Structure formats: C-alpha cells, structure tokens
Amino acid sequence: MNPILAMLKENNISDEKISELFEALTQNPLAAMGTLGQLNLPQEQVQLLMGQVMQNPSLIKEAVEELGLDFAKVEAAKTKLQQP
C-alpha cells in the first residue's frame, strides 16, 4: 500500500475522508492542505510524510491512481498554481 494512504489509514482516517482529501488535491492543492489540517494528524507523522513526498513525488501519483482518481487533474491544478 502507498505510504501516504497507509499513514492515513493508521490514523483511522475513513476512506471517505481520504477520497475527499485527494479529490481536493486534484482540484486545488492549497485547499487540500486545509483539508489535511482538519484531519488532526500527529504533526511529526505529517512532517515525515512530507519528507517522503519531497524525496519521491511519485508517491502522490501512486496514491491518486490507487484511489482510482485522474492524475492529469493533479497536474492541471499544479500548473494553475504556478501561473502568476
């Protein structure tokens, strides 16, 4: 299982909330950060996870695909964020 999804499940985050988080990620990554903050995850686990994602950004793609979502939407949202 993807380490992002595993960490969320270890912290008893429901499948519904996980899907909601990744749906937000595909539409607006900044909103996804707010959604992530509402999950009340231990800060040290979030920091560790962010470190893993920074070292291996494909983890997000793998998690999105594992959830059956469209990764192209993540890329489109990222492009939107980078525009002035």
C-alpha positions in Angstrom: 0.0 0.0 0.0 1.1 3.5 -0.8 2.8 5.1 2.3 0.5 8.2 2.2 -2.6 6.0 2.2 -1.1 3.7 4.9 -0.4 6.6 7.2 -3.9 8.0 6.8 -5.4 4.6 7.5 -3.2 4.0 10.5 -4.6 7.2 11.9 -8.2 5.9 11.4 -9.0 8.3 8.6 -12.0 6.9 6.8 -11.9 6.0 3.1 -14.4 8.8 2.5 -12.1 11.4 4.1 -9.1 10.0 2.2 -11.0 10.3 -1.1 -12.2 13.8 -0.2 -8.5 14.8 0.5 -7.3 13.5 -2.8 -10.3 15.0 -4.7 -9.3 18.4 -3.2 -5.7 17.7 -4.3 -6.8 17.1 -7.9 -8.8 20.3 -7.9 -6.9 22.7 -5.7 -3.7 21.7 -3.9 -3.9 24.6 -1.5 -7.4 23.6 -0.4 -6.0 20.0 0.1 -3.6 21.4 2.7 -6.5 22.8 4.6 -8.4 19.5 4.4 -5.2 17.7 5.6 -5.0 20.1 8.5 -8.6 19.3 9.5 -7.7 15.6 9.9 -5.9 16.3 13.2 -2.9 14.0 12.2 0.1 14.0 14.5 2.4 16.7 13.3 5.5 14.5 13.3 3.8 12.0 11.0 2.8 14.7 8.6 6.3 16.1 8.6 7.8 12.6 8.0 5.3 12.0 5.2 6.0 15.4 3.6 9.7 14.5 3.6 8.9 11.2 1.8 6.9 13.0 -0.8 9.6 15.6 -1.3 12.1 12.8 -1.9 9.7 10.8 -4.1 7.0 13.0 -5.6 5.6 10.0 -7.5 4.1 8.8 -4.2 1.2 11.3 -4.8 0.7 9.9 -8.3 0.7 6.4 -7.0 -1.9 7.3 -4.2 -4.1 9.1 -6.7 -4.0 6.1 -9.1 -4.6 3.6 -6.2 -7.7 5.6 -5.3 -8.9 5.4 -8.9 -8.7 9.2 -9.5 -7.3 11.1 -12.5 -3.7 12.2 -12.0 -4.0 14.5 -15.0 -6.2 16.7 -12.8 -3.4 17.0 -10.2 -1.0 18.1 -12.9 -3.5 20.7 -14.2 -4.1 22.0 -10.7 -0.3 22.3 -10.2 0.1 24.2 -13.5 -2.7 26.6 -12.4 -0.8 27.3 -9.1 2.4 28.1 -11.0 0.8 30.7 -13.2 1.1 34.4 -12.0 
